[in-house]
Amino acid sequence: MQKPLVSIITPFKNTERFLAECLNSILQQTYTNWELLIVDDHSTDDSYNLVKTFAKKDSRIKLLKTNGNGIIDALKLGYKHSTGVFITRMDSDDIMLPNKLNVLAHNLVTYGKKHVAVGLVEYFNANGIGPGYKSYELWLNKLTKAGDNYSEIYKECVIPSPCWMLHREDLEACDAFNPDVYPEDYDLTFRFYKHNYKCIPCDDVIHKWRDYSTRTSRTHIHYAQNHFTRLKVKYFLNIDYDNSKTLVIWGAGTKGKLIASALIKHNIPFEWICDNPNKIGKDIYGKRLLNFNTLKTIKNSQSLIAVGNKQAQKDIRAYLTNLNLKVVKDYIFFC
């Protein structure tokens, strides 16, 4: 019996030095019923010709050029030309481990529709991985092993952009790659969450995620912190906000201010608390900062925690638990 066709959609722009390794890792997949829609986003190096050489040798590789601009337009074009039952993404500077497509496709077949197949990732860098990326990798993989990715969706993107697979109908149902919203991977993850697609637990490292100084997510304005925060607030208000409760921001650092600014633009009332004695009593954006103990006097609250320090987060969680407050219903960590 023929296995389902997997469509792999891969935008690329000036990744000539990594493309051969990426393409060879796809060619070496143990799961062979795939098509690669690989889309050139105005490369100025020799990337296009390199891919063209691979495409001449394997008809499963379909090389396209976008007339648009950016990853989203490239994804839309690739998807338009795809015919697979299952859809996945791949980054042109990354590496698939040989069993990647097999693991993801097997899990989708096993669990059925309204599920997202995900896998463990491993960052790599010629100069070594910094502690921040290593911490993100460990955090992300811990969630994936349990299939509990959405539990911390408001902290960071909980599904790695090049390591998921979905039934075509499910991707269509949540509007595929149509929204022109960056960061596009985080936006898509929130749409999976909104549609209640369950993440399938996975214990296998199947994707090697390359980090380097000119990587798009490091350098492009679309992936700046303000874009992430606005996206989080948008989906929080759409999915988890309880307007019968008093909304509270905890923390007045950069992220707390970004959240406050976004809420003000949406005309959402809120209280603002912190535990920094230098900020308590001050006005920011016309809002008075209150002592965190004020939370005890608010009988029906929903707090957005904008404090990034790990130890402080533990202390805050313990404080909230002592007040018999529940995650999501009563508080959400936003960083």
N, C-alpha and C positions, 0 to 999 in steps of 0.2 A: 504493500500500500504506500502510495506516494506521501511523503511528509509535506506539511503545509509550506508554501512558499513564504520566505522571509524577505521583506524589502528593507534594505539598509540605506538610510539617507545620510549622506555625508557632504556638507558644505566644505569648501577649502579656499583659502586665500593665502598665497605666498608661503606655503608649508613644504616647499620642494625638499628641504633637507630631512623631513620626517615621513614623507608620503610613501616612499618605497617600503619602509618598515611597516607602516600601517596597512598598505595594500597586501603585502605578503602575509600579514597576520590574518587577513580575511580569507585569502586563498587557502590558507592552511587549516581552515575550520573543519572539524569532523562532521559538522552538519553542512551538507553540500547544496541543499535546495534553497538557494538565496539569489537575490539580484541586488546589485549595488548601484544606486542612483547617486552619482558623485557630481557635485555641482560647483563649477568654478565661479567664484565671486570676485571677478576682475583682478585676477592675479597678475602681477608684473614680473614675477620670476619665471622659471621654466616649469612650474607645476603642471600646467595644462598639457604640455608635450609629454611629460613623464607619465601622467595618467593615460594619455592617448596611447602610449606604447603598451601599457598593461591592458587597455581595453581591446586592442587589436588581437591580443593573445587569448582573451577570455570573454566570450559573448555575454557573460553574466554582469560584466561591468559596463554600465551605460553612462557615458560622459556627457554632461550638459553644461551650458553657459547661461548664467542668469543675466537678464537685462535690468534687473532691480538692483538693490543695494543692501548689503548686510545679510546676516545669517537667516533672518526670518524669511526674506524673499527667496533665498536659496533653498530653504527647507520646503517652502510652498511649491517651488518648481519641481524639486525632487519627488515630493509626495504626489503631485499631479501626474507624474509619469510612472508611478509605482503601481504594481499589480498584486502585491503580496497579500496573503491572508493575515500575516503578522507584520507589524511595523516596528522598526527600531532605529535609533540614531547611532552614529559613530563620528567621533572627531578625527580629523585628518592627521593629527599629530600624536594620536594615541595608538595603543596596541591591544588587540584582542588576544586573550589566551585561547588555545585551540578548541576548548570545549565551550566557549562562551555562547554561541548561538544554540548549541545543543541543550545546554542547561536552561536557557531562557525559554526556548520553544517547548521543551519537555514540560516545564512547569506550567506554561500556558495551556497546553493540551490537558494536563492533569487537573488543573483547577477551573478551567473554563473562562467564560466571559466575565466582565466586570472585575477582572483581576489585572494587576500590573506585575509582570515578572521583573525582578531586580536581582542584582548580584553584588558581591563584595568587590571593592576596588583597591588598588594599590598605587599610591603616588610614586613617581620616580623623577629624578632630576640628576643630570650629569654631575652637578656640584653638591648633591645631597639635599634631602628634604628638610625644610625648616620646621620648628616645633609647632607653628600654627597649622600648617598643612597636615602634619602628622596627627595632631589632635583632631582635626576635622575628619580625617580618614578613619580614625579609631571610633569616633562618635557616630559617624555615618554607618560604618560596618556593624556596630553594636545594634543599631536600630534595624538594619536589614536582616541580621541573623534572627531577630524576633518577629520580623514583619510588622514592626511597630513604628514605622517611619513617620506617620502623621502625628504621633504623640508630641513631637517637638517641631512641628512644621513652621512655627512662627519664629524660631531661632535662626535657622539657615535653610537652604534648599535641601530637602531630605531624600531626594532621588537624584542620583548623578546623571547629568544630561546625556552622556554616551553609554549608559548602562541600564536600560530598561527595554521592555518589549510589551506590546499591547495588541489585542485583536483590532483589526482595521475598523470594525463597526464601533468599538468603544472609543477609539481615537476620534472618529467622525462625530460621535455623540457629544464629545466635550470640545468640539470645534477645532480639532486638529491643530494645524500651525497657522490658522487664520488671524488670530489677534496680533496686531502690531504693537505688542507690549514687551518691553525689556525689563529685567532679564527674562528671556523667553523660556528658559528651562524651569525657573522658579514659578512663572506664571502657569505653565503647563502642569507642574506638580500640584499647584493649588486647584486647578481644574479637575485633576484626578481625585483630589480630596473632596471637592465639592460634589462630585458625582458618586462618591462613596465606593470607588474602586479599591479593592483590598490589595495590599502589597503581599506578595508571596514570600515567606521566609526563605532565606538562602544562606548556606554555609560556605559556598565556593567563591574563591577569588577568581574572577573571570575577565577582569579588565585592568589594564595598566594605564594610569592617568598621568600624562606627562606634564610636568611643571617647568616653566622657563620664563625668563624675565619679560619677553615680549608676547606672552600668551594673552589672548584677547580679554579674558576675564580679569587679567591684572591691569590692562592698559586702557580699555575702552570706557568711555563715559557712561555707556549703557549699564555698566556693572558697578557703578559707584554706589556708595552706601545709601544715598538719598533715594535712588531708584528702588533699592531693596525695601527700604522702610515704607515708602509710599505704597508699594505692592502689598506688603504685609497688612497695612492699615486698611487698604481697599478690601482685601478678602476677609479680614477680621470683621469688618462692618457688614459684609455680605453674608458671612457664614455663621460666625460664633458670637457676635455682639448681642447682648440682651439689653434692650433699651428700657426694661423695667428696673434695671439696676443702675446704681451710680458708678459711672466709669471713673477709674482712678489710674493715673500714671505714677509709677514709682521710679524715680531717678531723673536727674536734671542735667545729665551729661549730653553729649552730642546726639545720641540716639533718642534720649528722652525729649530733647528739643525738636527733633525731626518728627516724632510721633505727635507731640503737642501741636506743631505747625500743621500737620496733616489733618488732625481732628478739627482744628479751628477752621480750616478750609471747607470741611464737610459740615460745619455748624453743629458739631457734636459736643455737648457739654461734658465737662470732666473736672475732677479735683486733681491736684498735683502734690505729691508728697516726696520727701527724700530724707536721708539720714545724714546729710552733710550740714553741719552747723553753720558753715559759711554761706549756705544758700537758703536755709530756712528763714522765712519771713520776707524774702526778696520777691519782687515781681518780675516775671518773664512772660512776654507776650500778653501782658495785662492780667496774668494769673498769679496769685499769691502762692508761694511754695509753703506747704505745711509740714509739720513734723510727722514722721511715718506713724507714730502712735495714734494719729488722728484716725487711722483706718479702723481702730477698735470702736470708734463712735459711729461709723457708717454701717448701718444695719444690713444693707443689701447692696454689696459692692461687687464690681468686677474689675480686677486690677491688671494693668499691662506693666510687666516688670522690665524696665530698661536699664538694668544694672548688669554690666558685663563681667565684673570680677567674680571668679569661680567660687571663692570662699564666701564672698558676700551673697552670692546666689544661694549657697547652702544655708546660710544664716536666715535669709529671707524666706526660703522654703519652710524651714523649721518654724519660723515666726507665724507664717500663714497657716501651717498645719495645726499649730497650737490654738489658732483662732477657729479651727474646724472648717477652714475654707478648702474647696476642692479645685483641682486643676481644670482649666478651661471654663467650667461653670463659674468659678469665682476668681481665678487668676490665670494668666498666661505669661510665660517668659518670652520676651521679644528679642532676647539676645543671649 
